[in-house]
Amino acid sequence: GVSTGEDLGGSCPFTGAERVRRCGISALSIKVNRTTVTVGHEVDEAASPYFSRAEESFDVCSSSAEVCERLRAYDAAASGSMTGKWVHLAVVRTPAPSGAACAGGATSLQYTVYLNGVRLGVTAGMCGTANRAGFASHGALLFGAYKPGGNGSAYAVASLSEWRFWHGARSASQITGSMVSRIRPASEGEAPVEGVVTSTTYLSSSVLMALWDFTVACEGDACAVSRVDPLYPTGGAFRPLLAAAATEAVVTAETDSSGVMFWEAAADAMEGIDPMGRVTMLPDKGAGLYQVTVYISRRGTSGRVPVDFIVNVVHAERDAEGMYRLCPGGLMGCPYGGNQFMPSLKVMGDVLMAGECSAIYRPGPALSSDLGDFLYPCSVTAYTGFEMKLTAIGDDAQKALGPDGAPTMVRDGDDTLVGFAAGRAPEGMRFRALQARAPARLEVAWTPCGRDGDKTVCLEARDYHLNHSAVLPSASSPLACVRVVVREDPPPFFVEEMSQAEAAVFTIGRTGRMPLHAADDNCADEVEIGMADGSEPLPVDAALSKGVKHPPAVGRRGCVATTSEVTWTPSFKHGGYNKELCFAARDRPGACDGGGVGHAVRHCVQVVVRRCVYAVQAQQQLQHVAGIYGTDWMRLWSVNPQVLHPDYVPYVESGQTVMIGHLMTMDSRRETAAGLAKRMGMGMDQLKDLNFDLEMVRPLALGQEVCVVPDSCKGMAKTIQGTLTYEDPKALAEGVADRNFLPQSGVPEMPGAK
């Protein structure tokens, strides 16, 4: 803690009660026991000659499951205790953002506590001392000691490695970024300044004020703290105020070289990190725990973030069956007495290979593919809203013991179980044990939600052997880490080269087909093809097939696909049909956010039926076709010069088509369907049957094509043009320019015109 206590010369400027009140107050204290961290300070109160405590405690395991699990990994008892374990503790004090006003104008303070770089919590606001005379002028640093309110002293039994005192608030990233780095001044008396702290920048900048390194060499194994000078500062006005006062059971720590601490390398060769993120190291301290620290930074930036992990080096050799035998040859000091093999672990799932180091998940039998070639740093792609399932299989080759206590060749199936452990898993990932006896199985299921992401979950298998009534020491398999690259569920799409793109042209009497092929890049999705909302409906006698599902595959457009087909044999009344039909490809909605309606994309095709053309059916002669359209074989024969004899059956020529009338292009804007039918000697129903798109009320359009079957006995003997005489040159010129030789509106009828 930091106290205002007397300096080394005992020159506290106060006497009597004021001396007790102001020269012994604790301005900042940090207390640590085996499970709890307590932070706070003392507050002076005029009514008491002593001080009251303002503090708050954080139980480690209750505050952070992550830190608790890391502490438990250090010992076999799986204890969350900090006893006998190196920890990094950081405490940041800042003004509280809100709270009740403090007496005497004192500031309300709050503390943020970090253990091993993970935040344990933030205290409530605590009022500081109102009378700060003498502060920062006569201070003492009590390492490993605590002075309670009664002015007695308490000391911790502990080893210290390093202590840093900063002016200005440290952010979480600053704490984790420097907690495994040793800080050294650039030169004698020069501070490693990180920023200039002012009254307005203390929350964004910090400056190192003092640094103690207790791993220095001393006579003997350890030094008393009071014998250690700070590494920084070594001079200046601030140096005399820094006095280390703890002298009892608190000693400095030895430089650690076991491989667990970061002060000294425990590996002879560290090859570094390859482009795939793999770290290669050669441990030279034998079996045991090794800590590896990797710094990560964004490309082109100078900021670094440390990532620490523990490597458990096991003495094992691979046998002829591919299993790893523990402590071969009866290695002295083997920690796995009686446990013969490391368990094995493989992860199974249904995937499609998408590249040399990538695969795409597809739903299917969970044991269909071994993901060994796609474990981290390779990846498996999944899509938001669609569940993926994997199966972990843990096995152990433990042999049963014979009467003489020696291993036999038979597996110890009855007393060998295999369990599983998982690292930090993505939110919503579920684990379900399917079988505990070797080979054991664990089902892993996850439906990713949210945006794109990159998640990795690591699994290990851990054996459990019961030797009579004793449990043998357990061993774990090497980690199997599955990296899941999550992509947003994409919409389906029509494959243009496999779908009708140009206008689809049909012929009366002949069955035509129009292909539609839609696909989706999500291998876990399905695609349906139907009519789009707002589209013209299919003709009554046309049909859209349900669709053929294509199973997931790579190397083509889309992973899953559906092919549908429009089949239509236009009736004798569909000549001249011309409409745009729109189709929709729809996929399944994902399971996130309550599902939904999925995606839908449109594909529109212009559908046309040839006018005045008929595909002759089997055994049909011209007489049959003429009867369909209310005409006679002679008129039909006259418009089909390719038919050389009226009794010839055109169908034998592979379904030959015949003209059923004349194609007439309208050259007037004033011709009506009724007038045209009268002129051609046709009934209105007959004209409509030949022209599906004909509007019976509005005038026909200039240039519009119409199919007609003239009847010379019923039609007009002469056209109006045959008896029309223009005496007005201007009217004649207008008629020629308009391609319309009928009189303009308001022009009097010409003599003899009919």
Secondary structure, 3 states (H helix, E strand, C coil): CEECCCCCCCCCCCCHHHHHHHHCCEEEEEEECCCEEEEEEEEECCCCCCEEEEEEEEEHHHHCHHHHHHHHCCCCCCCCCCCCCCCCEEEEEEECCCCCCCHHHCCEEEEEEEECCEEEEECCCEECCCCCCCCCCCCEECCCEECCCCCCCEECCEEECEEEEEECCCCHHHHHHHCCCCCCCCCCCCCCCCCCCCCCCCCCCCEEEEEEECCCCCCCCCCEHHHCCCCECCCCCCHHHCCECCCCCEEECCCCCCCCCCCCCCEEEEEEECCCCCEEEEECCCCEEEEEEEEECCCCCCCCEEEEEEEEECCEEECCCCCEEECCCCCCCCCCCCCCECCEEEEEECEEEEECCEEEECCCCCCCEEHHHHCCCCEEEEECCCCEEEEEEEECCCEEECCCCCEEEEECCCCEEEEEEECCCCCCCEEEEEECECCEEEEEEECCCCCCEEEEEEEEEEEEEEECCEECCCCECCCEEEEEEEECCCCCEECHHHCCCCCEEEEECCCEEEEEEEEECCCCCCEEEEECCCCCCCCCCCEECCCEEECCCCCCCCCEEEEEEEEECCCCCCCCCEEEEEEEEEECCCCHHHCCCCCEEEEEEEEEEEEEEEECCCCCCHHHHHHHCCCCHHHHHHCCCCCCCCCCCHHHCCCCEEECCEEEECCCCCCCHHHHHHHHCCCHHHHHHHCCCCCCCCCCCCCCEEEECCCCCCCCCCCHHHHCCCCCHHHHHHHHHCCCCCCCCCCCCCCCCC
